[in-house]
């Protein structure tokens, strides 16, 4: 199964990573992509935050971005580790 990243790139589902961004642009968390979620931001939010909170978070300005694991490792992981050079 392939999924489409937020930049339009088609990748195998096992190579995807969802990143959840707070309204202030900081990372709230991340999770592996899976077949149930696919390329759906709504489903990703439900999977990550829960059925009741997922839609509320998106409505409050949180966003979910699907990217490759390589991009996640280069751009997001350093932010999560608090590296100053990220």
N, C-alpha and C positions, 0 to 999 in steps of 0.2 A: 504494500500500500504506500502511496506517496501522499504528501501533504504540501501545501503551498505556504511558504513563509510570508511574513509581513512585507517583504520586499518583492514578492512574486516568484521566488525561486522554488522549483519543484524538488523535493528531497524525499528519501525514504523516511517513513514515520520514525524509525529507530534512530535517526540522526537529528531529530528536532528537540528543541528546548523551549519551553514557555517561560517568559520572563514577565513578572508582574511589577508594574511601575506605580508608585504613589503619585498623586497629583503634583507634588513638588519635584518630580523627576528622579527621586531616589528609588532604589530597588527595594521592593517589598518581599520578594522571594522568587523562586523558580521551581519548575518541575519538568520531568521528561514528557515529551509528547507521547500520545498513545492513539490507538485506532478509534476509541470511542470519542475522544475530543476532536480528533482530526484537525482541521484548520479553523475551528469555530472559537472565536474569542469568548462568546457567551458560555460555551461548554467548558472551556478552560477555567473561567472564573468560578463556575459551579464546582468543578473538580477541586480547585485549590482552596477556595474560601468556604465552600459548602452551599447547599441548595438555597438557603435563605439569604446568605450574605453575598454571594457572587453577583447577582444583579444589582444589589445596593452599592457595592464597591464600584462597579462600572458606572452607575448613575452618578456617583460622587466624584468622578474624575479619575479613578484608577484605570489603568489599561493593561492589557495583556498583549505581549508581542511574541510571535513565533519566529524563532531563528534557528540557524544551524548550531550544532554543538561547538563547532570550531569558532564561530563568531561569538558565542556565549563565553567560551574560554578566553578569548582575546579581549573582549570588551566588558563583560558583566562580572565575571569571576573576580577580577582585580578590584572592582567597586565593592563587591561583597566582602572581600578580605581587607578593605580599607587601605589599599595601596595608594600612596600619594601620587604616583606617576600614571595612574589610570585616567 
